Amino acid sequence: MRPFKFRAQVVLDLRRRQDEEAQRKLADATRERAATETRVDAASAAVEESMQRAREALESTAWADFHEWHRNWIVSRRKELAVQREGLAKSRAAEQLARQRAGDARRALRSLERWFERAWRRHQEALRRLEQRELDEIGAMRHVARSRAQGRIGIGTNRD
C-alpha cells in the first residue's frame, strides 16, 4: 500500500502559517491596547494631579497669572487625556479586528486539520484491514500445511 500523503498538505501548511501570524498580530494588538490603557490611566492621573495642584495654588496665592497658568495647564492635560482615550478606542478596535481575524484563521485551520485527521484515520484503517487480510492468508496457509502434514487433505483429492 502506498504511504499516506495528504493531498491538501500545502494548503494546511499555509493555513497554519496564517493562524500563527494572526495569533501574533492578536498578541501585538492586545499588548498595544494594554499599553494605551496604561497611558490613559497616567493621563487621567495627571489631570487629577493638576486639578489638585490648582486647588492648592488657588488656596495659597492670589496671583491671577498663576491661576491662569494652572487653568491652561489643566486644559493641556485634558487634551492629552482626550488624545489618549481616542488612541485607546482605536487600539480596542484594532484588537477586536485582530481577534476576529485570529478566530477566522483558527476556524479555517481546524477545518483542514479535521479533514487531515479523517484522511489519516481512513488510511490507518485501510492499513489495518490489509494487515488483517495478510494475517488471515498466512493463517489459512498454515492450516492447509498442517492438514496436509497430518494427511487430512490430499493433493488433488476432495475428502469432506
Backbone as CSV, one residue per row, in Angstrom:
resi,resn,N_x,N_y,N_z,CA_x,CA_y,CA_z,C_x,C_y,C_z
1,MET,0.852,-1.182,0.000,0.000,0.000,0.000,0.894,1.240,0.000
2,ARG,0.409,2.242,-0.671,1.176,3.486,-0.767,1.232,4.188,0.591
3,PRO,2.309,4.918,0.847,2.375,5.678,2.106,1.344,6.808,2.102
4,PHE,1.003,7.259,3.283,-0.010,8.304,3.431,0.509,9.611,2.866
5,LYS,-0.317,10.227,2.042,0.000,11.558,1.507,-1.291,12.354,1.523
6,PHE,-1.283,13.454,2.269,-2.461,14.319,2.348,-2.430,15.249,1.152
7,ARG,-3.473,15.196,0.344,-3.491,15.974,-0.899,-3.435,17.474,-0.655
8,ALA,-4.027,17.930,0.438,-4.097,19.377,0.703,-3.037,19.812,1.720
9,GLN,-1.900,19.111,1.773,-0.863,19.433,2.764,-0.331,20.857,2.587
10,VAL,-0.196,21.290,1.346,0.307,22.648,1.086,-0.662,23.679,1.664
11,VAL,-1.946,23.436,1.470,-2.955,24.365,1.993,-2.957,24.323,3.518
12,LEU,-2.821,23.132,4.088,-2.778,23.001,5.547,-1.584,23.765,6.121
13,ASP,-0.428,23.632,5.488,0.755,24.375,5.948,0.530,25.880,5.847
14,LEU,-0.088,26.319,4.752,-0.389,27.741,4.586,-1.334,28.220,5.689
15,ARG,-2.378,27.446,5.945,-3.332,27.835,6.991,-2.666,27.876,8.359
16,ARG,-1.739,26.975,8.617,-1.016,27.006,9.901,-0.201,28.287,10.030
17,ARG,0.475,28.651,8.945,1.256,29.908,8.979,0.336,31.108,9.159
18,GLN,-0.803,31.101,8.472,-1.752,32.209,8.619,-2.274,32.277,10.051
19,ASP,-2.548,31.137,10.646,-3.034,31.112,12.025,-1.966,31.648,12.976
20,GLU,-0.726,31.213,12.800,0.358,31.707,13.654,0.512,33.218,13.526
21,GLU,0.451,33.717,12.299,0.575,35.164,12.063,-0.590,35.914,12.707
22,ALA,-1.793,35.382,12.567,-2.965,36.034,13.167,-2.868,36.030,14.683
23,GLN,-2.366,34.955,15.259,-2.196,34.902,16.716,-1.141,35.903,17.174
24,ARG,-0.056,36.044,16.388,0.975,37.049,16.727,0.392,38.462,16.663
25,LYS,-0.389,38.727,15.622,-0.986,40.062,15.490,-1.973,40.329,16.625
26,LEU,-2.707,39.317,17.026,-3.624,39.482,18.149,-2.850,39.785,19.432
27,ALA,-1.764,39.081,19.645,-0.946,39.344,20.834,-0.378,40.758,20.804
28,ASP,0.080,41.197,19.628,0.598,42.567,19.499,-0.496,43.587,19.777
29,ALA,-1.680,43.359,19.236,-2.801,44.294,19.441,-3.208,44.325,20.913
30,THR,-3.188,43.177,21.562,-3.530,43.122,22.988,-2.499,43.890,23.815
31,ARG,-1.214,43.695,23.487,-0.162,44.447,24.201,-0.316,45.953,23.968
32,GLU,-0.609,46.343,22.736,-0.775,47.770,22.414,-1.971,48.351,23.164
33,ARG,-3.070,47.601,23.229,-4.242,48.073,23.965,-3.920,48.233,25.445
34,ALA,-3.200,47.285,26.013,-2.830,47.375,27.423,-1.913,48.582,27.668
35,ALA,-0.973,48.815,26.755,-0.084,49.973,26.896,-0.874,51.271,26.773
36,THR,-1.842,51.304,25.868,-2.671,52.503,25.707,-3.523,52.730,26.947
37,GLU,-4.047,51.663,27.519,-4.811,51.815,28.760,-3.931,52.383,29.872
38,THR,-2.691,51.952,29.909,-1.761,52.485,30.906,-1.526,53.973,30.671
39,ARG,-1.377,54.365,29.397,-1.181,55.784,29.086,-2.424,56.605,29.434
40,VAL,-3.605,56.036,29.206,-4.850,56.740,29.567,-4.915,56.908,31.077
41,ASP,-4.576,55.854,31.800,-4.580,55.953,33.257,-3.596,57.014,33.744
42,ALA,-2.411,57.063,33.125,-1.414,58.067,33.506,-1.918,59.475,33.173
43,ALA,-2.532,59.653,32.012,-3.058,60.968,31.629,-4.191,61.378,32.564
44,SER,-5.039,60.434,32.932,-6.133,60.720,33.858,-5.581,61.123,35.229
45,ALA,-4.554,60.407,35.674,-3.920,60.753,36.948,-3.276,62.136,36.865
46,ALA,-2.692,62.459,35.707,-2.080,63.781,35.530,-3.129,64.879,35.591
47,VAL,-4.312,64.634,35.032,-5.392,65.622,35.106,-5.812,65.806,36.563
48,GLU,-5.980,64.702,37.249,-6.366,64.782,38.672,-5.305,65.506,39.485
49,GLU,-4.052,65.204,39.192,-2.970,65.874,39.925,-2.965,67.374,39.631
50,SER,-3.158,67.732,38.364,-3.149,69.159,38.022,-4.335,69.883,38.658
51,MET,-5.476,69.203,38.733,-6.638,69.804,39.401,-6.334,70.012,40.885
52,GLN,-5.722,69.027,41.497,-5.385,69.141,42.923,-4.377,70.268,43.146
53,ARG,-3.350,70.324,42.291,-2.353,71.385,42.450,-2.957,72.761,42.192
54,ALA,-3.903,72.850,41.272,-4.568,74.134,41.009,-5.390,74.555,42.221
55,ARG,-6.078,73.596,42.843,-6.843,73.926,44.051,-5.917,74.409,45.168
56,GLU,-4.812,73.718,45.313,-3.851,74.123,46.347,-3.284,75.510,46.050
57,ALA,-2.972,75.763,44.774,-2.430,77.069,44.391,-3.469,78.157,44.579
58,LEU,-4.726,77.843,44.301,-5.793,78.817,44.476,-5.940,79.196,45.949
59,GLU,-5.783,78.223,46.809,-5.903,78.491,48.242,-4.695,79.250,48.784
60,SER,-3.524,79.037,48.197,-2.323,79.625,48.772,-1.930,80.968,48.158
61,THR,-2.293,81.263,46.941,-1.891,82.526,46.305,-3.083,83.252,45.713
62,ALA,-2.824,84.503,45.496,-3.887,85.326,44.924,-3.465,85.884,43.579
63,TRP,-2.450,85.360,42.982,-1.993,85.889,41.706,-2.866,85.362,40.583
64,ALA,-3.400,86.227,39.841,-4.296,85.850,38.741,-3.528,85.148,37.627
65,ASP,-2.301,85.615,37.374,-1.495,84.972,36.324,-1.199,83.519,36.670
66,PHE,-0.917,83.278,37.920,-0.615,81.929,38.374,-1.835,81.023,38.198
67,HIS,-3.000,81.533,38.513,-4.232,80.752,38.355,-4.528,80.503,36.875
68,GLU,-4.264,81.520,36.062,-4.473,81.362,34.621,-3.539,80.294,34.059
69,TRP,-2.293,80.305,34.526,-1.335,79.301,34.083,-1.837,77.903,34.449
70,HIS,-2.344,77.720,35.663,-2.864,76.427,36.094,-4.069,75.996,35.241
71,ARG,-4.937,76.928,34.924,-6.082,76.593,34.079,-5.607,76.110,32.704
72,ASN,-4.657,76.823,32.136,-4.116,76.415,30.834,-3.426,75.045,30.925
73,TRP,-2.744,74.848,32.021,-2.064,73.577,32.241,-3.099,72.446,32.337
74,ILE,-4.183,72.678,33.030,-5.252,71.689,33.164,-5.878,71.409,31.802
75,VAL,-6.092,72.446,31.016,-6.656,72.267,29.680,-5.733,71.398,28.831
76,SER,-4.424,71.659,28.902,-3.486,70.858,28.113,-3.487,69.403,28.585
77,ARG,-3.608,69.187,29.882,-3.687,67.822,30.425,-4.966,67.126,29.956
78,ARG,-6.057,67.857,29.922,-7.321,67.265,29.461,-7.258,66.930,27.967
79,LYS,-6.602,67.791,27.200,-6.439,67.494,25.772,-5.610,66.221,25.595
80,GLU,-4.557,66.099,26.373,-3.726,64.893,26.320,-4.550,63.661,26.686
81,LEU,-5.387,63.798,27.708,-6.258,62.693,28.102,-7.218,62.336,26.971
82,ALA,-7.780,63.331,26.306,-8.690,63.064,25.189,-7.967,62.341,24.053
83,VAL,-6.743,62.754,23.772,-5.955,62.099,22.727,-5.688,60.644,23.110
84,GLN,-5.328,60.424,24.369,-5.048,59.061,24.826,-6.315,58.197,24.783
85,ARG,-7.448,58.766,25.137,-8.706,57.999,25.076,-9.062,57.650,23.635
86,GLU,-8.817,58.573,22.723,-9.057,58.292,21.311,-8.142,57.167,20.836
87,GLY,-6.892,57.228,21.266,-5.946,56.155,20.932,-6.394,54.819,21.515
88,LEU,-6.954,54.867,22.721,-7.455,53.643,23.350,-8.618,53.066,22.549
89,ALA,-9.512,53.919,22.099,-10.636,53.431,21.293,-10.127,52.773,20.009
90,LYS,-9.125,53.400,19.385,-8.558,52.823,18.166,-7.856,51.501,18.451
91,SER,-7.115,51.442,19.548,-6.410,50.190,19.844,-7.384,49.086,20.231
92,ARG,-8.483,49.429,20.887,-9.504,48.414,21.185,-10.141,47.898,19.903
93,ALA,-10.409,48.808,18.959,-10.979,48.391,17.676,-9.994,47.507,16.910
94,ALA,-8.716,47.881,16.950,-7.695,47.073,16.273,-7.583,45.699,16.927
95,GLU,-7.664,45.667,18.244,-7.608,44.389,18.947,-8.816,43.530,18.590
96,GLN,-9.981,44.125,18.523,-11.191,43.376,18.168,-11.083,42.816,16.751
97,LEU,-10.563,43.629,15.827,-10.375,43.164,14.453,-9.366,42.021,14.412
98,ALA,-8.271,42.166,15.154,-7.263,41.103,15.211,-7.850,39.841,15.828
99,ARG,-8.683,39.994,16.852,-9.326,38.840,17.487,-10.250,38.128,16.491
100,GLN,-10.990,38.916,15.696,-11.876,38.340,14.683,-11.076,37.585,13.634
101,ARG,-10.005,38.203,13.151,-9.178,37.556,12.129,-8.502,36.303,12.676
102,ALA,-8.056,36.366,13.926,-7.435,35.186,14.540,-8.453,34.056,14.662
103,GLY,-9.669,34.403,15.027,-10.722,33.385,15.113,-11.032,32.776,13.758
104,ASP,-11.095,33.620,12.726,-11.353,33.115,11.373,-10.218,32.191,10.914
105,ALA,-8.989,32.624,11.173,-7.837,31.806,10.777,-7.838,30.479,11.529
106,ARG,-8.183,30.522,12.806,-8.210,29.289,13.603,-9.296,28.341,13.099
107,ARG,-10.474,28.880,12.764,-11.553,28.027,12.245,-11.150,27.394,10.911
108,ALA,-10.528,28.176,10.039,-10.095,27.646,8.745,-9.056,26.544,8.941
109,LEU,-8.148,26.762,9.866,-7.125,25.757,10.163,-7.757,24.496,10.735
110,ARG,-8.659,24.651,11.687,-9.287,23.487,12.328,-10.070,22.653,11.321
111,SER,-10.738,23.301,10.361,-11.489,22.525,9.377,-10.546,21.667,8.530
112,LEU,-9.408,22.218,8.135,-8.442,21.421,7.373,-7.801,20.348,8.238
113,GLU,-7.557,20.661,9.501,-6.988,19.644,10.388,-7.956,18.480,10.586
114,ARG,-9.252,18.784,10.678,-10.236,17.698,10.788,-10.237,16.860,9.514
115,TRP,-10.140,17.508,8.358,-10.075,16.793,7.095,-8.844,15.883,7.074
116,PHE,-7.702,16.424,7.522,-6.469,15.647,7.598,-6.651,14.436,8.518
117,GLU,-7.241,14.652,9.688,-7.446,13.559,10.643,-8.343,12.465,10.062
118,ARG,-9.405,12.850,9.381,-10.286,11.846,8.766,-9.528,11.047,7.705
119,ALA,-8.738,11.727,6.884,-7.959,11.040,5.849,-6.932,10.106,6.495
120,TRP,-6.295,10.576,7.562,-5.308,9.758,8.273,-5.969,8.517,8.879
121,ARG,-7.143,8.664,9.486,-7.853,7.514,10.066,-8.261,6.520,8.976
122,ARG,-8.743,7.025,7.833,-9.098,6.128,6.730,-7.882,5.345,6.254
123,HIS,-6.754,6.031,6.146,-5.523,5.366,5.721,-5.113,4.301,6.744
124,GLN,-5.164,4.649,8.020,-4.797,3.683,9.068,-5.745,2.482,9.060
125,GLU,-7.020,2.734,8.841,-8.000,1.637,8.785,-7.727,0.739,7.585
126,ALA,-7.385,1.317,6.444,-7.057,0.524,5.258,-5.803,-0.314,5.514
127,LEU,-4.811,0.268,6.191,-3.609,-0.497,6.549,-3.955,-1.648,7.482
128,ARG,-4.816,-1.381,8.458,-5.204,-2.413,9.407,-5.931,-3.552,8.687
129,ARG,-6.840,-3.212,7.763,-7.565,-4.244,7.006,-6.607,-5.061,6.143
130,LEU,-5.668,-4.390,5.497,-4.685,-5.083,4.669,-3.839,-6.025,5.517
131,GLU,-3.394,-5.551,6.654,-2.596,-6.387,7.559,-3.414,-7.586,8.042
132,GLN,-4.677,-7.351,8.378,-5.537,-8.446,8.829,-5.754,-9.463,7.722
133,ARG,-5.947,-8.980,6.499,-6.120,-9.875,5.355,-4.874,-10.744,5.169
134,GLU,-3.694,-10.120,5.271,-2.446,-10.874,5.124,-2.292,-11.891,6.249
135,LEU,-2.650,-11.502,7.478,-2.580,-12.449,8.591,-3.561,-13.604,8.387
136,ASP,-4.740,-13.316,7.876,-5.720,-14.367,7.598,-5.193,-15.332,6.536
137,GLU,-4.552,-14.794,5.508,-3.979,-15.653,4.465,-2.875,-16.536,5.030
138,ILE,-2.024,-15.960,5.872,-0.954,-16.739,6.496,-1.555,-17.842,7.359
139,GLY,-2.575,-17.497,8.125,-3.239,-18.493,8.963,-3.860,-19.602,8.133
140,ALA,-4.488,-19.251,7.029,-5.099,-20.261,6.161,-4.031,-21.159,5.551
141,MET,-2.912,-20.574,5.125,-1.832,-21.380,4.551,-1.242,-22.327,5.589
142,ARG,-1.086,-21.874,6.822,-0.574,-22.743,7.883,-1.544,-23.890,8.168
143,HIS,-2.829,-23.571,8.172,-3.831,-24.595,8.417,-3.781,-25.667,7.323
144,VAL,-3.686,-25.232,6.077,-3.605,-26.176,4.959,-2.337,-26.998,5.076
145,ALA,-1.228,-26.339,5.407,0.049,-27.059,5.523,-0.019,-28.098,6.639
146,ARG,-0.587,-27.733,7.797,-0.725,-28.686,8.906,-1.645,-29.845,8.531
147,SER,-2.723,-29.520,7.883,-3.676,-30.563,7.492,-3.057,-31.519,6.497
148,ARG,-2.270,-31.024,5.568,-1.580,-31.891,4.606,-0.556,-32.753,5.325
149,ALA,0.122,-32.124,6.273,1.140,-32.880,7.005,0.498,-34.005,7.818
150,GLN,-0.693,-33.814,8.299,-1.391,-34.832,9.086,-2.153,-35.792,8.194
151,GLY,-2.179,-35.561,6.921,-2.812,-36.458,5.983,-4.300,-36.249,5.833
152,ARG,-4.817,-35.208,6.360,-6.255,-34.966,6.238,-6.640,-34.465,4.861
153,ILE,-5.756,-33.743,4.228,-6.055,-33.206,2.907,-5.003,-33.745,1.955
154,GLY,-5.446,-34.407,0.932,-4.513,-34.893,-0.071,-4.499,-33.964,-1.257
155,ILE,-3.419,-33.989,-1.952,-3.323,-33.132,-3.122,-4.180,-33.748,-4.206
156,GLY,-5.086,-33.005,-4.735,-5.938,-33.444,-5.817,-7.112,-34.297,-5.349
157,THR,-7.285,-34.489,-4.065,-8.413,-35.268,-3.586,-9.404,-34.357,-2.927
158,ASN,-10.639,-34.804,-2.867,-11.679,-33.995,-2.277,-12.344,-34.816,-1.185
159,ARG,-11.857,-34.780,0.019,-12.392,-35.557,1.128,-13.160,-34.687,2.093
160,ASP,-14.282,-34.451,2.033,-15.079,-33.742,3.072,-16.451,-34.231,3.085
